[in-house]
Amino acid sequence: MTPTAAARPDLPELPLEAWEPTKTTLHLWAQIVGKVKLAATAPRNHWWNVPLYLDVRGLTTRRLHHGQVSFQIDFDFVDHLLLVRTNRGQQGSFRLQDGLSVAGFDRHLHQLLDQRGVDVAIREDPYGVPMTTPFPADTEHAAYDPEYVGRFFKVLDSVDTVLEEFSGWYCGKQSPV
């Protein structure tokens, strides 16, 4: 057993039925942020410019560009916030909480981006999911259970540790994602 594997904690339970409403809402919120990232990055092969990345507190877009301004959007799953920061020292956030609909998230995010001069136009429709309601009109999906989001984050962190270890000794082509 490697030292990394020995240090990995047990994974928390994450039963789909119990956390599905939160998972669906979080998925749609992440699609909105992902579409902002798509609009604010240059295309790369295999769509490697699009995914969100794991960081020490949740998920991040990493650095994005709008004109001369660099900005970043972070899902903070420790304090349950969405943060927008720019290279000009501007920052803003709002709480991720139960009752915040997809429409509310979309509105708050675009307000934060607009106030910092970095808002971009996105296609406001979900992709690859059964839901078809445009983001600005989706008031149905508004579940957020911080306990299950915390468990989800612990699972992501553990999986990332395994994949990082594997990529360190694998000699073939691999995604940076």
Buried (B, 14 or more C-beta within 10 A) or exposed (E): EEEEEEEBEEEBEEEEEBBEBBBBBBBBBBBBBBBBBBBBBEEEEEEEBBBBEBBEBBBBBBEBBBEEBBBBBBBBBEEBBBBBBBEEEBEBBBEBEEEBBBBBBBBBBBBBBEEBBBBBEBEBEBEEEEBEBBBBEBEBBBBBBBEBBBBBBBBBBBEEBEBEBEEEEEEEEEEEE
